[in-house]
Amino acid sequence: MYDIEHYIDGTVVSGTSGRTAPVYDPATGAVQGQVALASSDEVDVVVASAVRAAAQWRESSLSTRTAILFRFRELMDSRREELAQLISREHGKVPSDALGEIARGMENVEFACGFAATLKGEYAEQVSGGVDVYSLRQPLGVVAGITPFNFPAMVPMWMFANAIVCGNAFILKPSEKDPSAALFIARALTEAGLPDGVFNVLQGDKVAVDRLLDHPDVAAVSFVGSTPIAKYVYETGAANGKRVQALGGAKNHMLVLPDADVDSAADAAVSAAYGSAGERCMAVSVVVAVGGVGDELVAAITDRIGKVVVGPGTDPASEMGPLITGEHRDKVAGYLATAEQDGADLVVDGRERTPAGDGFFLGASLVDHVHTGMSVYTDEIFGPVLSVVRVDTYEEGLALVNDNPYGNGTAIFTRDGGVARRFQFEVHAGMVGINVPIPVPVATFSFGGWKGSLFGDLHMYGPDGLRFYTRTKVVTSRWPDPATSSVDLGFPKTR
């Protein structure tokens, strides 16, 4: 057993609320630690620390901020394996998946290191006689990030790197299910030279979230999680005058046309649906098979599922780990029974493909002949369950994607460039892949969906991250002409 505490003013601080939550080893089902859950008073302490730090940090030079982020990047690069093992221990994902999320998070840190070239305004000279107008980008002050369990390192790096380099102080409220990665990051930032209080970690649950959302000194909140909670965070934060970006859930569709390379599409479907046990907001949840491709595609996916090795991350042979909790595993498994009752064809039943023991495992599952009224289709399952919906035409498949209340990511597999271009033009989703199953943008672009997958105007990281963590100030200035000044400055009086 180990304790996971807060990180305030550059040091680990024990919780004082008396409330804790268990942290499980998902591979064994055993409780391996306990995490402190902050009270409202403890939130106030953290915010006060951040307020003090923000006042000084905003005066730091861009070169200072950039140098610290560069040092942090080098420290994290040298400790990738250590962090990946920590993530695997608390989340359950296999180390290769953990290393992948660290790499994608580090891309955003690297992008933020170049913000000195973009944190600048505009200048217009002589808009009127002797009048100039220019704009500045300035930090917001104290900002908070509320992050999910499925990417305990990557999603925080989506947020804090941009926020800090823009001159803000950042408070991270990680998931209480796998909270240790946040402390690992905090220690590395301190070692890199970040002043105390600029980055704080607040462990907690809804009590902490609610206080962050109504605290008058928190200027902005970034959130990633389920759609109902994203909507709550957005509405509550906005009602309290905060800037909010809240990324919600997803039901990502992969449209496979008859001309697609079936082997490539099947490989993509398996990796995108079952990687990290399907606990990804960008996981493919629905394959839409167009025309006669369905039978061949289902057979190819089924063959590949049989080769996916399910087991603990400590086993080098494992390709898919457990789910985050036993409760979640049981909920996901329940969709398989319901799908059969609703008339779908359960081609591969993951309940029959789990390792022995008390771990929270569920094997990769494939459900065919799914219809849009079934709960296996309508709900965000967030587990290793892939549904196949069959349609006759491209138009039917497009309508299926566009009618879905989520609009996070989508993909099309085809050899026809004209159809692919039409799809990217017509589809209602924030991120589109063409023969790419998980179209997560590189750090120089921004991440975010449409419809029920995003609440707020700005997407995450990239150029939108710069806009979200700064506000623009416009200055209009007029100075006396030295040639007409009553004070003798040595200029000839000829004007």
C-alpha positions as CSV (number, residue, x, y, z in Angstrom):
1,M,0.0,0.0,0.0
2,Y,1.2,3.5,-0.8
3,D,-0.3,7.0,-0.3
4,I,-0.9,9.5,-3.1
5,E,-1.0,13.1,-1.9
6,H,-1.2,16.6,-3.3
7,Y,1.6,18.6,-4.7
8,I,1.6,22.3,-3.6
9,D,4.3,24.9,-3.8
10,G,6.9,22.5,-5.1
11,T,6.4,19.7,-2.5
12,V,4.2,16.8,-1.7
13,V,1.6,17.8,0.9
14,S,-0.6,15.3,2.8
15,G,-4.3,15.6,2.6
16,T,-6.2,17.0,5.6
17,S,-9.8,16.1,4.6
18,G,-9.7,12.6,6.1
19,R,-11.2,11.3,2.9
20,T,-9.4,8.9,0.6
21,A,-10.2,6.6,-2.4
22,P,-8.7,3.2,-3.3
23,V,-6.3,2.9,-6.2
24,Y,-6.5,-0.6,-7.7
25,D,-4.0,-2.7,-9.6
26,P,-6.4,-3.5,-12.5
27,A,-4.4,-6.6,-13.5
28,T,-5.0,-8.3,-10.1
29,G,-8.0,-6.5,-8.7
30,A,-6.1,-5.7,-5.5
31,V,-6.0,-2.3,-3.8
32,Q,-2.5,-1.1,-4.1
33,G,-2.8,2.4,-2.8
34,Q,-5.0,5.2,-1.5
35,V,-5.3,8.7,-2.8
36,A,-6.2,11.8,-0.8
37,L,-9.5,13.5,-1.7
38,A,-9.4,17.3,-1.2
39,S,-11.9,19.3,0.7
40,S,-13.1,22.7,-0.5
41,D,-10.7,24.3,2.0
42,E,-7.8,22.4,0.6
43,V,-8.8,23.6,-2.9
44,D,-8.7,27.2,-1.6
45,V,-5.1,26.6,-0.3
46,V,-4.0,25.4,-3.7
47,V,-5.6,28.2,-5.5
48,A,-4.0,30.7,-3.2
49,S,-0.6,29.2,-3.9
50,A,-1.3,29.5,-7.6
51,V,-2.4,33.1,-7.4
52,R,0.8,34.1,-5.7
53,A,2.9,32.2,-8.2
54,A,1.0,33.5,-11.2
55,A,1.7,37.1,-10.3
56,Q,5.4,36.5,-10.5
57,W,5.4,34.0,-13.3
58,R,3.6,36.3,-15.8
59,E,6.6,38.7,-15.4
60,S,9.1,35.9,-16.4
61,S,10.6,36.2,-19.9
62,L,9.6,34.0,-22.8
63,S,13.1,32.7,-22.9
64,T,13.0,31.6,-19.3
65,R,9.7,29.8,-19.7
66,T,10.9,28.1,-22.9
67,A,14.2,27.0,-21.2
68,I,12.3,25.4,-18.4
69,L,10.0,23.5,-20.7
70,F,13.0,22.3,-22.7
71,R,14.6,21.0,-19.5
72,F,11.4,19.3,-18.6
73,R,11.2,17.7,-22.0
74,E,14.7,16.3,-21.6
75,L,13.9,14.9,-18.2
76,M,10.7,13.3,-19.3
77,D,12.5,11.8,-22.4
78,S,15.1,10.1,-20.2
79,R,12.3,8.8,-17.9
80,R,9.8,7.5,-20.4
81,E,10.2,3.9,-19.4
82,E,9.7,4.7,-15.7
83,L,6.6,6.7,-16.3
84,A,5.2,4.0,-18.6
85,Q,5.6,1.4,-15.9
86,L,3.8,3.7,-13.4
87,I,0.9,4.2,-15.9
88,S,0.7,0.5,-16.6
89,R,0.6,-0.3,-12.9
90,E,-2.3,2.0,-12.1
91,H,-4.2,2.2,-15.4
92,G,-3.6,-1.3,-16.6
93,K,-2.6,-0.5,-20.2
94,V,0.4,-2.4,-21.6
95,P,3.7,-0.5,-21.6
96,S,3.7,0.0,-25.3
97,D,0.4,1.9,-25.1
98,A,1.7,3.9,-22.2
99,L,4.8,4.8,-24.1
100,G,2.6,5.9,-27.0
101,E,0.6,8.3,-24.9
102,I,3.8,9.7,-23.4
103,A,5.2,10.3,-26.9
104,R,2.0,12.1,-28.0
105,G,2.0,14.2,-24.9
106,M,5.6,15.2,-25.4
107,E,4.8,16.4,-28.9
108,N,2.7,19.0,-27.3
109,V,5.4,20.0,-24.9
110,E,7.8,20.4,-27.9
111,F,5.2,22.5,-29.7
112,A,4.8,24.7,-26.6
113,C,8.6,25.3,-26.5
114,G,8.1,27.3,-29.8
115,F,5.4,29.6,-28.4
116,A,7.8,32.5,-28.2
117,A,7.3,32.8,-32.0
118,T,3.5,32.9,-31.7
119,L,2.9,34.8,-28.4
120,K,2.8,38.2,-30.2
121,G,0.2,40.6,-31.2
122,E,-0.2,43.0,-34.2
123,Y,0.7,46.6,-34.8
124,A,-1.0,49.2,-37.0
125,E,0.9,52.5,-37.3
126,Q,-0.8,55.9,-38.0
127,V,-4.4,54.7,-37.9
128,S,-5.1,58.4,-37.3
129,G,-2.9,61.4,-37.0
130,G,-0.1,60.4,-34.5
131,V,-2.2,57.4,-33.3
132,D,-0.9,53.8,-33.3
133,V,-2.9,50.7,-32.3
134,Y,-1.4,47.4,-31.3
135,S,-2.5,44.2,-29.6
136,L,-0.9,42.1,-26.8
137,R,-1.5,38.5,-25.7
138,Q,-1.5,38.2,-21.9
139,P,-2.0,35.2,-19.6
140,L,-5.3,34.6,-17.8
141,G,-3.8,34.0,-14.3
142,V,-4.8,30.8,-12.6
143,V,-6.2,28.0,-14.8
144,A,-7.2,24.4,-14.0
145,G,-7.2,21.1,-15.8
146,I,-9.5,18.2,-14.9
147,T,-8.2,15.1,-16.7
148,P,-9.5,11.6,-17.3
149,F,-8.1,8.2,-16.2
150,N,-7.5,6.9,-19.7
151,F,-4.5,9.1,-20.5
152,P,-3.0,10.2,-17.1
153,A,0.1,11.6,-18.7
154,M,-0.9,12.7,-22.2
155,V,-4.0,14.8,-21.5
156,P,-2.3,16.8,-18.7
157,M,0.5,17.6,-21.2
158,W,-2.1,18.7,-23.7
159,M,-3.1,21.4,-21.2
160,F,-0.3,22.5,-18.8
161,A,2.5,23.0,-21.3
162,N,0.5,25.6,-23.3
163,A,-0.9,27.2,-20.2
164,I,2.5,27.6,-18.4
165,V,4.4,28.9,-21.4
166,C,1.7,31.5,-21.9
167,G,2.4,32.8,-18.3
168,N,-0.3,31.1,-16.3
169,A,-0.2,29.1,-13.1
170,F,-1.8,25.7,-13.6
171,I,-3.7,23.4,-11.2
172,L,-4.1,19.8,-12.3
173,K,-6.9,17.7,-10.9
174,P,-6.2,14.2,-12.2
175,S,-8.4,11.2,-12.1
176,E,-8.5,9.6,-8.7
177,K,-8.3,6.2,-10.4
178,D,-4.7,6.5,-11.5
179,P,-3.3,9.7,-9.9
180,S,0.4,9.0,-9.5
181,A,1.5,10.1,-13.0
182,A,0.5,13.6,-12.1
183,L,3.0,13.6,-9.2
184,F,5.7,12.2,-11.4
185,I,5.1,15.1,-13.8
186,A,5.1,17.7,-11.0
187,R,8.4,16.5,-9.6
188,A,10.0,16.7,-13.1
189,L,8.7,20.2,-13.6
190,T,10.2,21.3,-10.3
191,E,13.5,19.6,-11.1
192,A,13.5,21.5,-14.4
193,G,13.4,24.8,-12.6
194,L,9.7,25.7,-12.6
195,P,9.0,28.1,-9.7
196,D,7.0,26.7,-6.8
197,G,3.3,27.1,-7.2
198,V,3.2,27.5,-11.0
199,F,2.2,23.8,-11.3
200,N,0.1,22.3,-8.5
201,V,-1.5,18.9,-8.3
202,L,-4.8,18.7,-6.4
203,Q,-6.1,15.1,-5.8
204,G,-9.8,14.8,-5.4
205,D,-13.3,14.0,-6.7
206,K,-16.4,16.0,-7.3
207,V,-15.9,18.1,-4.2
208,A,-12.6,19.4,-5.6
209,V,-14.1,19.8,-9.1
210,D,-17.1,21.8,-7.9
211,R,-14.9,24.2,-5.9
212,L,-12.6,24.8,-8.8
213,L,-15.6,25.6,-11.0
214,D,-16.9,28.2,-8.6
215,H,-13.7,29.6,-7.2
216,P,-13.4,33.3,-8.1
217,D,-9.7,33.2,-8.6
218,V,-9.7,30.4,-11.2
219,A,-10.0,32.0,-14.6
220,A,-10.4,29.0,-16.9
221,V,-11.0,25.3,-16.8
222,S,-10.0,22.6,-19.3
223,F,-11.7,19.2,-19.1
224,V,-11.7,15.9,-20.8
225,G,-14.2,13.2,-19.9
226,S,-17.7,11.9,-20.6
227,T,-20.3,14.0,-22.3
228,P,-22.7,14.4,-19.3
229,I,-19.8,15.6,-17.1
230,A,-18.4,17.8,-19.9
231,K,-21.7,19.5,-20.2
232,Y,-21.9,20.0,-16.4
233,V,-18.4,21.4,-16.2
234,Y,-19.1,23.7,-19.1
235,E,-22.4,25.0,-17.8
236,T,-21.2,25.4,-14.2
237,G,-17.9,27.0,-15.1
238,A,-19.5,29.4,-17.6
239,A,-22.2,30.3,-15.1
240,N,-19.3,31.4,-12.8
241,G,-17.7,33.6,-15.5
242,K,-14.9,31.2,-16.5
243,R,-13.5,30.4,-19.8
244,V,-14.2,26.6,-20.3
245,Q,-13.2,24.0,-22.9
246,A,-14.8,20.7,-22.1
247,L,-14.2,17.7,-24.3
248,G,-16.9,15.0,-24.0
249,G,-17.5,11.5,-25.2
250,A,-17.5,9.8,-28.6
251,K,-19.0,7.1,-30.8
252,N,-16.4,7.0,-33.6
253,H,-17.4,5.4,-36.9
254,M,-15.1,3.9,-39.4
255,L,-16.7,3.8,-42.9
256,V,-15.3,0.9,-45.0
257,L,-16.2,1.1,-48.7
258,P,-16.3,-1.9,-51.1
259,D,-13.1,-0.9,-52.8
260,A,-11.1,-0.7,-49.6
261,D,-8.1,-2.8,-48.9
262,V,-9.8,-5.3,-46.5
263,D,-6.6,-6.4,-44.8
264,S,-5.6,-2.8,-44.0
265,A,-9.1,-2.0,-42.8
266,A,-9.2,-5.0,-40.6
267,D,-5.8,-4.2,-39.1
268,A,-6.9,-0.7,-38.5
269,A,-10.2,-1.7,-36.9
270,V,-8.5,-4.1,-34.5
271,S,-5.8,-1.7,-33.4
272,A,-8.2,1.3,-33.1
273,A,-11.0,-0.6,-31.3
274,Y,-9.0,-2.7,-28.8
275,G,-5.8,-0.7,-28.1
276,S,-5.8,0.4,-24.4
277,A,-8.8,-2.0,-24.0
278,G,-10.9,0.4,-25.9
279,E,-10.7,3.1,-23.2
280,R,-9.9,5.9,-25.6
281,C,-12.2,8.7,-26.7
282,M,-10.7,8.2,-30.2
283,A,-11.3,4.5,-30.3
284,V,-13.2,3.1,-33.2
285,S,-16.5,1.9,-31.8
286,V,-18.5,1.3,-35.0
287,V,-17.4,-0.2,-38.3
288,V,-19.9,0.8,-41.1
289,A,-19.6,-1.8,-43.8
290,V,-20.8,-0.6,-47.1
291,G,-22.2,-2.9,-49.8
292,G,-20.8,-6.4,-50.0
293,V,-17.6,-5.8,-47.9
294,G,-19.2,-6.8,-44.6
295,D,-18.7,-10.6,-44.7
296,E,-15.1,-10.4,-45.7
297,L,-14.3,-7.6,-43.3
298,V,-16.0,-9.4,-40.3
299,A,-14.1,-12.6,-41.1
300,A,-10.8,-10.7,-41.3
301,I,-11.4,-8.8,-38.0
302,T,-12.4,-12.1,-36.3
303,D,-9.2,-13.8,-37.4
304,R,-7.1,-11.0,-36.0
305,I,-9.0,-10.9,-32.7
306,G,-8.0,-14.5,-32.1
307,K,-4.4,-13.4,-32.1
308,V,-4.7,-10.5,-29.6
309,V,-3.0,-11.5,-26.3
310,V,-4.9,-10.3,-23.3
311,G,-3.0,-10.1,-20.0
312,P,-1.2,-7.8,-17.4
313,G,1.1,-5.1,-18.5
314,T,3.9,-6.8,-16.6
315,D,3.8,-9.7,-19.1
316,P,5.8,-8.7,-22.2
317,A,3.6,-10.9,-24.3
318,S,0.4,-8.9,-23.5
319,E,-1.1,-6.8,-26.2
320,M,-4.2,-5.6,-24.3
321,G,-4.5,-5.1,-20.6
322,P,-7.5,-4.9,-18.2
323,L,-10.1,-2.2,-17.8
324,I,-9.7,0.4,-15.1
325,T,-12.1,-1.0,-12.5
326,G,-14.2,-4.1,-11.9
327,E,-17.4,-2.1,-12.0
328,H,-16.5,-0.7,-15.4
329,R,-15.6,-4.1,-16.7
330,D,-18.9,-5.5,-15.6
331,K,-20.8,-2.6,-17.2
332,V,-19.0,-3.1,-20.6
333,A,-19.6,-6.8,-20.4
334,G,-23.3,-6.1,-19.9
335,Y,-23.6,-4.6,-23.4
336,L,-22.6,-8.0,-24.9
337,A,-25.6,-9.7,-23.2
338,T,-27.9,-6.9,-24.2
339,A,-26.8,-6.9,-27.8
340,E,-27.6,-10.6,-28.1
341,Q,-31.0,-10.0,-26.5
342,D,-31.6,-7.2,-29.0
343,G,-30.9,-9.6,-32.0
344,A,-27.3,-8.7,-32.8
345,D,-24.8,-11.4,-33.7
346,L,-22.1,-11.8,-31.0
347,V,-19.3,-13.0,-33.3
348,V,-16.6,-12.9,-30.6
349,D,-17.5,-12.9,-27.0
350,G,-14.8,-11.3,-24.9
351,R,-16.2,-12.7,-21.7
352,E,-14.9,-16.1,-22.8
353,R,-11.4,-14.8,-23.5
354,T,-10.1,-13.5,-20.1
355,P,-7.1,-14.5,-18.1
356,A,-7.6,-16.4,-14.8
357,G,-7.6,-14.4,-11.6
358,D,-9.3,-11.4,-10.1
359,G,-8.1,-8.8,-12.6
360,F,-10.5,-6.5,-14.4
361,F,-10.1,-8.2,-17.8
362,L,-12.5,-8.4,-20.7
363,G,-11.4,-9.8,-24.1
364,A,-11.8,-8.1,-27.4
365,S,-15.5,-8.5,-28.6
366,L,-17.1,-8.2,-32.0
367,V,-20.8,-7.7,-32.5
368,D,-22.3,-7.9,-36.0
369,H,-25.6,-6.9,-37.6
370,V,-26.0,-4.0,-35.1
371,H,-28.9,-1.6,-35.6
372,T,-29.0,2.1,-34.5
373,G,-31.7,1.5,-31.9
374,M,-29.5,-1.0,-29.9
375,S,-27.8,0.3,-26.7
376,V,-24.5,-1.3,-28.0
377,Y,-24.8,1.4,-30.7
378,T,-26.3,4.3,-28.9
379,D,-24.1,4.3,-25.8
380,E,-20.5,5.3,-25.4
381,I,-19.2,1.9,-24.1
382,F,-15.5,2.8,-23.5
383,G,-14.3,-0.7,-23.7
384,P,-13.1,-3.4,-26.1
385,V,-16.4,-3.8,-28.0
386,L,-16.6,-3.2,-31.7
387,S,-20.0,-3.1,-33.5
388,V,-20.5,-3.7,-37.2
389,V,-23.4,-1.9,-38.9
390,R,-24.1,-2.8,-42.5
391,V,-25.5,-0.4,-45.1
392,D,-26.0,-0.5,-48.8
393,T,-24.5,2.8,-50.0
394,Y,-22.0,5.5,-49.1
395,E,-24.9,7.9,-48.6
396,E,-26.5,5.7,-46.0
397,G,-23.2,5.4,-44.2
398,L,-22.6,9.1,-44.2
399,A,-26.1,9.7,-42.9
400,L,-25.4,7.3,-40.1
401,V,-22.3,9.1,-39.0
402,N,-23.9,12.6,-39.3
403,D,-27.1,11.6,-37.4
404,N,-25.0,10.4,-34.4
405,P,-25.1,12.8,-31.4
406,Y,-21.3,12.6,-31.1
407,G,-18.9,14.2,-33.5
408,N,-15.4,13.5,-32.2
409,G,-13.6,11.5,-34.8
410,T,-14.4,9.4,-37.9
411,A,-12.6,7.6,-40.6
412,I,-13.1,6.3,-44.1
413,F,-11.3,3.5,-45.8
414,T,-11.3,3.6,-49.6
415,R,-9.0,3.6,-52.6
416,D,-11.1,6.4,-54.3
417,G,-9.7,9.8,-53.7
418,G,-12.8,11.6,-55.0
419,V,-15.0,9.8,-52.4
420,A,-12.5,10.5,-49.7
421,R,-12.5,14.2,-50.5
422,R,-16.3,14.2,-50.6
423,F,-16.4,12.5,-47.2
424,Q,-14.1,15.0,-45.5
425,F,-16.3,17.8,-47.0
426,E,-19.6,16.3,-45.9
427,V,-19.0,14.5,-42.6
428,H,-20.0,16.2,-39.4
429,A,-17.0,15.5,-37.1
430,G,-14.1,17.5,-35.8
431,M,-11.4,15.0,-36.8
432,V,-11.4,12.9,-39.9
433,G,-9.1,10.1,-41.0
434,I,-8.6,8.9,-44.6
435,N,-7.3,5.4,-44.3
436,V,-6.2,6.4,-40.9
437,P,-8.4,4.9,-38.1
438,I,-7.4,7.3,-35.2
439,P,-7.0,10.8,-36.6
440,V,-5.5,12.5,-33.6
441,P,-3.9,15.7,-34.9
442,V,-0.2,16.4,-34.5
443,A,0.6,19.1,-32.0
444,T,0.7,21.8,-34.6
445,F,-3.0,21.4,-35.1
446,S,-5.7,21.3,-32.4
447,F,-7.7,18.4,-31.0
448,G,-11.5,18.5,-30.6
449,G,-14.8,17.2,-31.9
450,W,-18.2,18.6,-32.8
451,K,-21.7,18.2,-31.4
452,G,-21.9,16.4,-28.1
453,S,-18.1,15.8,-28.1
454,L,-17.2,19.4,-27.4
455,F,-18.6,22.1,-25.2
456,G,-16.9,25.5,-25.8
457,D,-15.5,27.4,-28.7
458,L,-11.9,26.3,-28.7
459,H,-10.3,22.9,-29.2
460,M,-7.4,21.5,-27.2
461,Y,-3.7,22.2,-27.6
462,G,-2.1,23.6,-30.8
463,P,-3.1,27.1,-32.0
464,D,-6.4,26.9,-30.1
465,G,-4.4,26.2,-26.9
466,L,-2.6,29.5,-27.4
467,R,-5.9,31.3,-27.8
468,F,-7.5,29.6,-24.9
469,Y,-4.8,30.3,-22.3
470,T,-4.3,34.0,-23.3
471,R,-6.6,37.0,-23.7
472,T,-6.0,39.9,-26.1
473,K,-5.5,43.5,-25.0
474,V,-5.6,46.3,-27.6
475,V,-3.7,49.5,-26.9
476,T,-4.4,52.8,-28.7
477,S,-1.6,55.3,-28.2
478,R,-0.8,58.9,-29.2
479,W,2.4,60.6,-28.3
480,P,3.2,64.3,-28.8
481,D,5.1,65.1,-32.0
482,P,8.6,66.2,-30.7
483,A,8.7,68.8,-33.5
484,T,5.7,70.6,-32.0
485,S,6.3,70.0,-28.4
486,S,6.6,72.9,-26.0
487,V,9.6,71.2,-24.4
488,D,12.8,71.8,-26.3
489,L,14.1,68.3,-27.3
490,G,16.5,69.6,-29.9
491,F,14.2,68.9,-32.9
492,P,13.9,71.6,-35.6
493,K,10.6,73.5,-35.2
494,T,9.7,73.2,-38.9
495,R,6.4,71.2,-38.8
